């Protein structure tokens, strides 16, 4: 998916979170939105996702040259974010079945294959509420990465992941996020976004 922002801004009450953003996220490329906590990264990502309307300017979407209406953008998006909730009363299988009833799975995979891939010994039959924070983050990531979508939005995707978890994340993105547009929100040059081709410093648009 290609996303074009033209003089885009968002404010709450009288405070501009960002303004004057003109940028094109090209298809099949990775980008990072950088900034300190509270700088507006997540708000910009929500505008890009079509979950918030911009206060000023416009956002245009297209897939392989065909315009996508903002009301249909959600069909093309996978999202991982700290504020995103998963249903903790579900088991892993129940959570995956629920998620993939809304999103098409990438070809060649099944819920059982993803369960085997995660390899949570002794935990696959437990409710997700009993998982560690790192395990919950991995569940969020596999839901996004194994969904057949053209746009992958990752807001601080390595939250709660230890060093092996970080390595797992980088391998996952390298393997399963090819041929997609990737936009990552990160706190100032984190390893999670070093593979991105270009960056936006959100604080440049205050």
PASEBA-1860 file (N, C-alpha, C; in nm, 3 decimals):
! residues 206
1> XXXXXXXX> 0.083/-0.120/0.000/0.000/0.000/0.000/0.087/0.125/0.000 ~ 0.046/0.224/-0.076/0.111/0.355/-0.074/0.022/0.452/0.002 ~ 0.083/0.530/0.092/0.010/0.631/0.169/0.076/0.766/0.143 ~ -0.006/0.864/0.100/0.043/0.999/0.077/-0.020/1.096/0.175 ~ 0.063/1.161/0.255/0.018/1.265/0.346/0.050/1.400/0.283 ~ -0.051/1.486/0.276/-0.033/1.618/0.217/-0.071/1.725/0.319 ~ 0.033/1.791/0.372/0.013/1.900/0.469/-0.080/1.857/0.583 ~ -0.057/1.736/0.632/-0.148/1.674/0.729/-0.115/1.718/0.871
9> XXXXXXXX> -0.218/1.745/0.949/-0.200/1.783/1.088/-0.313/1.732/1.175 ~ -0.285/1.721/1.306/-0.386/1.679/1.402/-0.371/1.760/1.529 ~ -0.482/1.813/1.577/-0.478/1.883/1.705/-0.593/1.838/1.793 ~ -0.570/1.847/1.922/-0.673/1.821/2.021/-0.698/1.952/2.095 ~ -0.824/1.995/2.094/-0.859/2.127/2.147/-0.778/2.232/2.071 ~ -0.691/2.305/2.137/-0.613/2.409/2.068/-0.468/2.369/2.047 ~ -0.432/2.247/2.086/-0.291/2.205/2.079/-0.268/2.117/1.956 ~ -0.174/2.161/1.873/-0.134/2.080/1.758/-0.041/1.969/1.805
17> XXXXXXXX> -0.077/1.845/1.775/0.009/1.731/1.804/0.119/1.722/1.699 ~ 0.080/1.745/1.575/0.174/1.762/1.464/0.100/1.839/1.355 ~ 0.175/1.902/1.266/0.112/1.975/1.156/0.210/1.985/1.039 ~ 0.154/2.002/0.920/0.236/2.022/0.801/0.314/1.901/0.756 ~ 0.262/1.780/0.782/0.334/1.659/0.740/0.302/1.630/0.594 ~ 0.402/1.636/0.510/0.390/1.597/0.370/0.493/1.489/0.344 ~ 0.444/1.369/0.316/0.536/1.254/0.305/0.464/1.143/0.230 ~ 0.541/1.065/0.153/0.486/0.949/0.084/0.553/0.822/0.134
25> XXXXXXXX> 0.471/0.732/0.186/0.516/0.597/0.222/0.493/0.509/0.101 ~ 0.602/0.469/0.036/0.591/0.392/-0.087/0.559/0.245/-0.058 ~ 0.504/0.178/-0.158/0.469/0.037/-0.143/0.594/-0.047/-0.121 ~ 0.579/-0.150/-0.038/0.682/-0.252/-0.017/0.813/-0.194/0.037 ~ 0.802/-0.095/0.124/0.919/-0.035/0.187/0.890/-0.015/0.336 ~ 0.997/-0.002/0.414/0.984/0.011/0.559/1.026/0.149/0.605 ~ 0.947/0.207/0.695/0.970/0.343/0.744/0.956/0.345/0.896 ~ 1.026/0.441/0.958/1.018/0.458/1.102/0.971/0.599/1.136
33> XXXXXXXX> 0.876/0.608/1.227/0.835/0.735/1.286/0.900/0.742/1.422 ~ 0.990/0.837/1.439/1.071/0.844/1.561/1.032/0.963/1.647 ~ 1.055/0.950/1.776/1.028/1.060/1.868/1.022/1.010/2.011 ~ 1.030/1.104/2.103/1.023/1.070/2.244/0.881/1.028/2.281 ~ 0.868/0.967/2.399/0.735/0.935/2.450/0.652/1.062/2.460 ~ 0.528/1.055/2.413/0.440/1.170/2.419/0.458/1.271/2.308 ~ 0.542/1.240/2.210/0.570/1.336/2.103/0.464/1.335/1.993 ~ 0.380/1.233/1.989/0.275/1.228/1.888/0.289/1.117/1.787
41> XXXXXXXX> 0.384/1.024/1.808/0.405/0.914/1.714/0.278/0.830/1.695 ~ 0.220/0.789/1.807/0.102/0.702/1.800/-0.017/0.774/1.737 ~ -0.029/0.903/1.763/-0.138/0.980/1.702/-0.121/0.985/1.551 ~ 0.001/1.009/1.505/0.028/1.009/1.361/-0.003/0.872/1.302 ~ 0.034/0.766/1.371/0.007/0.631/1.320/-0.144/0.606/1.312 ~ -0.219/0.655/1.409/-0.364/0.638/1.406/-0.428/0.715/1.291 ~ -0.373/0.831/1.258/-0.421/0.905/1.141/-0.389/0.828/1.014 ~ -0.269/0.775/1.005/-0.229/0.695/0.889/-0.321/0.574/0.874
49> XXXXXXXX> -0.357/0.513/0.986/-0.443/0.394/0.984/-0.587/0.424/0.950 ~ -0.623/0.552/0.948/-0.761/0.589/0.922/-0.850/0.581/1.044 ~ -0.789/0.559/1.161/-0.866/0.551/1.286/-0.898/0.688/1.343 ~ -0.823/0.790/1.299/-0.848/0.929/1.337/-0.850/1.014/1.211 ~ -0.941/1.109/1.206/-0.943/1.202/1.094/-0.842/1.315/1.120 ~ -0.765/1.354/1.019/-0.675/1.467/1.039/-0.753/1.596/1.057 ~ -0.698/1.686/1.136/-0.759/1.819/1.152/-0.733/1.905/1.030 ~ -0.620/1.884/0.968/-0.582/1.960/0.848/-0.516/1.866/0.749
57> XXXXXXXX> -0.523/1.905/0.622/-0.457/1.827/0.518/-0.533/1.700/0.482 ~ -0.469/1.615/0.404/-0.533/1.494/0.353/-0.439/1.375/0.360 ~ -0.501/1.255/0.359/-0.427/1.129/0.352/-0.487/1.049/0.237 ~ -0.402/1.003/0.145/-0.448/0.927/0.028/-0.386/0.787/0.032 ~ -0.465/0.688/-0.009/-0.422/0.549/-0.006/-0.438/0.487/-0.145 ~ -0.344/0.398/-0.179/-0.359/0.322/-0.303/-0.284/0.191/-0.291 ~ -0.333/0.090/-0.361/-0.268/-0.041/-0.369/-0.248/-0.075/-0.515 ~ -0.124/-0.089/-0.556/-0.090/-0.119/-0.695/-0.155/-0.020/-0.791
65> XXXXXXXX> -0.153/0.107/-0.752/-0.204/0.213/-0.837/-0.353/0.238/-0.827 ~ -0.425/0.155/-0.752/-0.569/0.171/-0.739/-0.603/0.240/-0.608 ~ -0.682/0.346/-0.614/-0.718/0.423/-0.496/-0.801/0.338/-0.400 ~ -0.770/0.352/-0.270/-0.845/0.284/-0.164/-0.915/0.390/-0.081 ~ -1.046/0.376/-0.065/-1.122/0.470/0.017/-1.084/0.453/0.164 ~ -1.081/0.565/0.237/-1.041/0.560/0.377/-1.128/0.464/0.457 ~ -1.252/0.447/0.420/-1.342/0.357/0.492/-1.310/0.210/0.470 ~ -1.227/0.181/0.370/-1.188/0.043/0.342/-1.043/0.013/0.378
73> XXXXXXXX> -0.973/0.112/0.431/-0.831/0.095/0.461/-0.807/-0.016/0.563 ~ -0.899/-0.031/0.658/-0.881/-0.130/0.764/-0.865/-0.271/0.708 ~ -0.921/-0.296/0.592/-0.911/-0.429/0.532/-0.767/-0.462/0.492 ~ -0.686/-0.360/0.473/-0.549/-0.378/0.424/-0.444/-0.368/0.536 ~ -0.488/-0.350/0.660/-0.397/-0.316/0.770/-0.386/-0.427/0.873 ~ -0.263/-0.451/0.919/-0.237/-0.525/1.042/-0.169/-0.429/1.139 ~ -0.211/-0.432/1.265/-0.161/-0.336/1.364/-0.114/-0.407/1.490 ~ 0.000/-0.363/1.541/0.048/-0.405/1.674/0.080/-0.279/1.752
81> XXXXXXXX> 0.025/-0.268/1.872/0.046/-0.147/1.952/0.030/-0.179/2.101 ~ 0.098/-0.103/2.188/0.084/-0.127/2.332/-0.059/-0.111/2.382 ~ -0.135/-0.021/2.318/-0.273/0.006/2.359/-0.372/-0.093/2.298 ~ -0.322/-0.180/2.212/-0.408/-0.283/2.150/-0.431/-0.395/2.250 ~ -0.555/-0.435/2.267/-0.587/-0.539/2.364/-0.614/-0.671/2.293 ~ -0.577/-0.779/2.360/-0.616/-0.912/2.315/-0.710/-0.970/2.420 ~ -0.789/-1.066/2.381/-0.891/-1.119/2.471/-0.826/-1.222/2.563 ~ -0.800/-1.182/2.685/-0.720/-1.264/2.776/-0.796/-1.383/2.832
89> XXXXXXXX> -0.928/-1.385/2.815/-1.005/-1.502/2.858/-0.993/-1.618/2.758 ~ -0.943/-1.589/2.637/-0.926/-1.692/2.535/-0.799/-1.773/2.560 ~ -0.800/-1.896/2.512/-0.676/-1.970/2.497/-0.608/-1.921/2.369 ~ -0.486/-1.967/2.347/-0.415/-1.927/2.226/-0.493/-1.967/2.101 ~ -0.542/-2.090/2.096/-0.616/-2.135/1.979/-0.743/-2.051/1.959 ~ -0.813/-2.022/2.066/-0.934/-1.941/2.056/-0.902/-1.801/2.005 ~ -0.792/-1.744/2.053/-0.753/-1.610/2.010/-0.719/-1.609/1.861 ~ -0.644/-1.707/1.816/-0.606/-1.712/1.675/-0.728/-1.738/1.586
97> XXXXXXXX> -0.814/-1.830/1.629/-0.936/-1.856/1.551/-1.021/-1.729/1.540 ~ -1.032/-1.655/1.649/-1.110/-1.532/1.649/-1.048/-1.429/1.555 ~ -0.917/-1.408/1.568/-0.849/-1.307/1.484/-0.863/-1.341/1.336 ~ -0.838/-1.466/1.301/-0.838/-1.502/1.159/-0.978/-1.529/1.105 ~ -1.078/-1.507/1.185/-1.215/-1.501/1.131/-1.242/-1.364/1.068 ~ -1.155/-1.267/1.102/-1.168/-1.131/1.046/-1.060/-1.101/0.942 ~ -0.945/-1.163/0.956/-0.834/-1.138/0.866/-0.796/-1.266/0.792 ~ -0.772/-1.253/0.662/-0.726/-1.368/0.585/-0.582/-1.401/0.625
105> XXXXXXXX> -0.555/-1.529/0.641/-0.421/-1.574/0.678/-0.333/-1.584/0.553 ~ -0.203/-1.560/0.570/-0.113/-1.575/0.456/-0.114/-1.720/0.409 ~ -0.092/-1.736/0.281/-0.103/-1.868/0.218/-0.003/-1.966/0.278 ~ -0.047/-2.088/0.299/0.042/-2.194/0.345/0.046/-2.213/0.495 ~ -0.034/-2.135/0.568/-0.033/-2.146/0.714/-0.172/-2.177/0.766 ~ -0.175/-2.225/0.889/-0.300/-2.257/0.958/-0.283/-2.219/1.104 ~ -0.394/-2.217/1.177/-0.387/-2.188/1.321/-0.294/-2.288/1.390 ~ -0.306/-2.414/1.355/-0.221/-2.516/1.419/-0.073/-2.491/1.390
113> XXXXXXXX> -0.041/-2.452/1.266/0.100/-2.424/1.233/0.152/-2.306/1.314 ~ 0.069/-2.204/1.334/0.113/-2.088/1.412/0.133/-2.127/1.558 ~ 0.044/-2.210/1.612/0.059/-2.258/1.750/0.190/-2.335/1.764 ~ 0.217/-2.424/1.668/0.342/-2.500/1.672/0.463/-2.408/1.658 ~ 0.447/-2.306/1.575/0.556/-2.211/1.552/0.589/-2.134/1.680 ~ 0.487/-2.089/1.752/0.510/-2.015/1.876/0.577/-2.101/1.982 ~ 0.540/-2.230/1.985/0.604/-2.325/2.077/0.603/-2.274/2.221 ~ 0.483/-2.254/2.275/0.467/-2.217/2.415/0.440/-2.343/2.496
121> XXXXXXXX> 0.544/-2.412/2.540/0.523/-2.539/2.610/0.441/-2.521/2.737 ~ 0.336/-2.603/2.751/0.253/-2.599/2.870/0.159/-2.480/2.876 ~ 0.160/-2.393/2.774/0.079/-2.271/2.782/-0.030/-2.265/2.676 ~ -0.026/-2.353/2.577/-0.120/-2.341/2.467/-0.264/-2.364/2.509 ~ -0.285/-2.434/2.622/-0.421/-2.458/2.669/-0.462/-2.364/2.782 ~ -0.372/-2.277/2.824/-0.403/-2.181/2.930/-0.469/-2.057/2.872 ~ -0.543/-1.986/2.955/-0.594/-1.857/2.912/-0.478/-1.760/2.895 ~ -0.492/-1.668/2.800/-0.384/-1.574/2.771/-0.352/-1.486/2.891
129> XXXXXXXX> -0.447/-1.467/2.980/-0.422/-1.387/3.101/-0.308/-1.445/3.185 ~ -0.280/-1.575/3.167/-0.174/-1.640/3.243/-0.039/-1.631/3.174 ~ -0.035/-1.571/3.055/0.091/-1.557/2.982/0.175/-1.443/3.039 ~ 0.304/-1.451/3.019/0.392/-1.338/3.051/0.367/-1.225/2.953 ~ 0.416/-1.105/2.986/0.398/-0.991/2.896/0.468/-1.014/2.763 ~ 0.583/-1.081/2.766/0.654/-1.109/2.642/0.579/-1.208/2.553 ~ 0.516/-1.307/2.614/0.437/-1.404/2.537/0.316/-1.335/2.474 ~ 0.252/-1.246/2.549/0.137/-1.172/2.494/0.181/-1.088/2.374
137> XXXXXXXX> 0.299/-1.028/2.383/0.348/-0.948/2.271/0.372/-1.035/2.148 ~ 0.423/-1.154/2.169/0.445/-1.244/2.056/0.312/-1.285/1.991 ~ 0.209/-1.303/2.073/0.077/-1.335/2.018/0.029/-1.220/1.930 ~ 0.043/-1.096/1.978/0.005/-0.981/1.896/0.081/-0.980/1.764 ~ 0.209/-1.006/1.771/0.292/-0.999/1.651/0.256/-1.107/1.549 ~ 0.231/-1.230/1.595/0.197/-1.334/1.497/0.060/-1.307/1.434 ~ -0.033/-1.252/1.512/-0.163/-1.216/1.453/-0.144/-1.118/1.338 ~ -0.056/-1.021/1.355/-0.032/-0.921/1.251/0.049/-0.977/1.135
145> XXXXXXXX> 0.157/-1.046/1.167/0.249/-1.090/1.063/0.193/-1.202/0.977 ~ 0.107/-1.285/1.033/0.049/-1.394/0.954/-0.083/-1.355/0.888 ~ -0.124/-1.229/0.901/-0.241/-1.179/0.829/-0.199/-1.133/0.690 ~ -0.282/-1.164/0.593/-0.251/-1.130/0.453/-0.295/-0.986/0.426 ~ -0.210/-0.892/0.465/-0.238/-0.749/0.449/-0.120/-0.681/0.382 ~ -0.149/-0.567/0.319/-0.043/-0.496/0.246/0.024/-0.388/0.329 ~ -0.032/-0.356/0.447/0.023/-0.251/0.533/0.038/-0.304/0.675 ~ 0.159/-0.294/0.727/0.189/-0.342/0.862/0.229/-0.223/0.948
153> XXXXXXXX> 0.149/-0.193/1.049/0.174/-0.080/1.140/0.219/-0.135/1.275 ~ 0.340/-0.098/1.316/0.399/-0.152/1.438/0.435/-0.037/1.531 ~ 0.361/-0.023/1.638/0.386/0.083/1.736/0.464/0.022/1.853 ~ 0.593/0.057/1.861/0.684/0.002/1.962/0.669/-0.150/1.971 ~ 0.700/-0.220/1.862/0.670/-0.363/1.853/0.751/-0.453/1.945 ~ 0.862/-0.405/2.000/0.941/-0.491/2.088/0.913/-0.464/2.235 ~ 0.803/-0.393/2.265/0.762/-0.373/2.403/0.752/-0.509/2.473 ~ 0.815/-0.521/2.588/0.810/-0.640/2.673/0.890/-0.759/2.619
161> XXXXXXXX> 0.965/-0.740/2.511/1.047/-0.849/2.459/1.190/-0.838/2.513 ~ 1.246/-0.952/2.556/1.384/-0.956/2.600/1.475/-0.970/2.478 ~ 1.604/-0.990/2.501/1.698/-0.996/2.388/1.665/-1.109/2.291 ~ 1.637/-1.233/2.338/1.596/-1.337/2.243/1.465/-1.300/2.171 ~ 1.376/-1.232/2.244/1.251/-1.188/2.182/1.275/-1.085/2.073 ~ 1.371/-0.996/2.095/1.408/-0.897/1.993/1.462/-0.967/1.869 ~ 1.548/-1.065/1.889/1.604/-1.139/1.776/1.494/-1.213/1.700 ~ 1.399/-1.271/1.775/1.286/-1.340/1.715/1.203/-1.243/1.631
169> XXXXXXXX> 1.177/-1.124/1.684/1.101/-1.021/1.612/1.170/-0.984/1.481 ~ 1.300/-0.957/1.485/1.371/-0.917/1.364/1.368/-1.027/1.259 ~ 1.382/-1.152/1.302/1.375/-1.265/1.209/1.234/-1.277/1.150 ~ 1.132/-1.256/1.234/0.994/-1.264/1.188/0.964/-1.158/1.082 ~ 1.005/-1.034/1.109/0.981/-0.926/1.013/1.054/-0.954/0.882 ~ 1.178/-0.999/0.893/1.257/-1.028/0.773/1.194/-1.139/0.689 ~ 1.129/-1.235/0.757/1.074/-1.351/0.687/0.931/-1.329/0.640 ~ 0.847/-1.266/0.724/0.704/-1.263/0.697/0.649/-1.125/0.660
177> XXXXXXXX> 0.733/-1.025/0.657/0.683/-0.891/0.624/0.733/-0.843/0.488 ~ 0.784/-0.933/0.408/0.828/-0.896/0.274/0.708/-0.858/0.188 ~ 0.734/-0.772/0.092/0.631/-0.728/-0.002/0.514/-0.659/0.068 ~ 0.544/-0.588/0.177/0.444/-0.507/0.245/0.504/-0.370/0.274 ~ 0.417/-0.274/0.294/0.461/-0.146/0.347/0.461/-0.159/0.499 ~ 0.573/-0.120/0.561/0.587/-0.130/0.707/0.612/0.009/0.762 ~ 0.536/0.047/0.863/0.559/0.174/0.933/0.572/0.142/1.082 ~ 0.685/0.180/1.140/0.716/0.149/1.279/0.727/0.278/1.359
185> XXXXXXXX> 0.660/0.284/1.473/0.682/0.392/1.570/0.784/0.345/1.671 ~ 0.888/0.425/1.693/0.996/0.382/1.781/1.053/0.501/1.857 ~ 1.112/0.471/1.972/1.175/0.574/2.054/1.319/0.595/2.009 ~ 1.337/0.683/1.912/1.469/0.733/1.876/1.573/0.624/1.847 ~ 1.571/0.573/1.726/1.675/0.483/1.675/1.687/0.353/1.753 ~ 1.576/0.295/1.791/1.579/0.164/1.852/1.617/0.060/1.748 ~ 1.671/-0.051/1.794/1.710/-0.159/1.703/1.590/-0.210/1.623 ~ 1.471/-0.198/1.681/1.350/-0.250/1.617/1.321/-0.185/1.482
193> XXXXXXXX> 1.382/-0.070/1.454/1.353/0.001/1.329/1.477/0.029/1.245 ~ 1.589/-0.033/1.277/1.713/-0.001/1.206/1.709/-0.042/1.059 ~ 1.622/-0.136/1.022/1.614/-0.182/0.883/1.530/-0.090/0.796 ~ 1.473/0.015/0.853/1.385/0.104/0.777/1.463/0.191/0.681 ~ 1.405/0.217/0.565/1.476/0.291/0.460/1.475/0.441/0.485 ~ 1.376/0.491/0.558/1.366/0.635/0.583/1.295/0.656/0.716 ~ 1.315/0.774/0.774/1.255/0.805/0.904/1.187/0.939/0.900 ~ 1.088/0.954/0.989/1.023/1.082/1.015/1.044/1.114/1.161
201> XXXXXX> 1.099/1.231/1.189/1.108/1.281/1.326/0.981/1.362/1.353 ~ 0.889/1.304/1.430/0.760/1.367/1.447/0.772/1.505/1.512 ~ 0.877/1.524/1.590/0.895/1.653/1.657/0.938/1.764/1.562 ~ 0.970/1.728/1.436/0.998/1.829/1.337/0.871/1.896/1.285 ~ 0.756/1.843/1.323/0.628/1.893/1.270/0.539/1.949/1.379 ~ 0.599/2.022/1.472/0.524/2.085/1.580/0.486/2.227/1.542
END
